Amino acid sequence: MKLWRKIEGFIGCKFLVVRRDGTVPAWPHFVMGARDPAVPPALRAYAYHARRLGKDPEYCQSVLDLADDFDRHRNEHGEGDPDVGPHRKDDPEVIRAMQGEPAIINAFPDKVWKK
């Protein structure tokens, strides 16, 4: 299965990214989850490259720490299915936000994951 945003005729992507102030970034983005076994190595590669680019060492280390957190979470809760097709009913307001329209949405956390 392709990335959802790369499927012709598909609206939006798999996840709606919302900043803390309620705005949605206008640029392409890619959400990575802890249950995807490909993510910790990707985070580590990102951190090492960011370090080579001269990014803040604390920032780079925190990305490496996050990769370790993701490994622990996946080991405790199992692997996810990042390449599965749509399997939940779309919320029309979320789709509106993905299309760049103002929308009022409710958020329903699956579970609260604490550090």
Secondary structure in CASP SS format (residue, H / E / C, confidence):
PFRMAT SS
TARGET T0000
AUTHOR 0000-0000-0000
METHOD secondary structure of the structure
MODEL  1
M C 1.00
K C 1.00
L C 1.00
W H 1.00
R H 1.00
K H 1.00
I C 1.00
E C 1.00
G C 1.00
F C 1.00
I C 1.00
G C 1.00
C C 1.00
K C 1.00
F C 1.00
L C 1.00
V C 1.00
V C 1.00
R C 1.00
R C 1.00
D C 1.00
G C 1.00
T C 1.00
V C 1.00
P C 1.00
A C 1.00
W C 1.00
P C 1.00
H C 1.00
F C 1.00
V C 1.00
M C 1.00
G C 1.00
A C 1.00
R C 1.00
D C 1.00
P C 1.00
A C 1.00
V H 1.00
P H 1.00
P H 1.00
A H 1.00
L H 1.00
R H 1.00
A H 1.00
Y H 1.00
A H 1.00
Y H 1.00
H H 1.00
A H 1.00
R H 1.00
R H 1.00
L C 1.00
G C 1.00
K C 1.00
D C 1.00
P H 1.00
E H 1.00
Y H 1.00
C H 1.00
Q H 1.00
S H 1.00
V H 1.00
L H 1.00
D H 1.00
L H 1.00
A H 1.00
D H 1.00
D H 1.00
F H 1.00
D H 1.00
R H 1.00
H H 1.00
R H 1.00
N H 1.00
E H 1.00
H H 1.00
G C 1.00
E C 1.00
G C 1.00
D C 1.00
P C 1.00
D C 1.00
V C 1.00
G C 1.00
P C 1.00
H C 1.00
R C 1.00
K C 1.00
D C 1.00
D C 1.00
P H 1.00
E H 1.00
V H 1.00
I H 1.00
R H 1.00
A H 1.00
M H 1.00
Q C 1.00
G C 1.00
E C 1.00
P C 1.00
A C 1.00
I C 1.00
I C 1.00
N C 1.00
A C 1.00
F C 1.00
P C 1.00
D C 1.00
K C 1.00
V C 1.00
W C 1.00
K C 1.00
K C 1.00
END
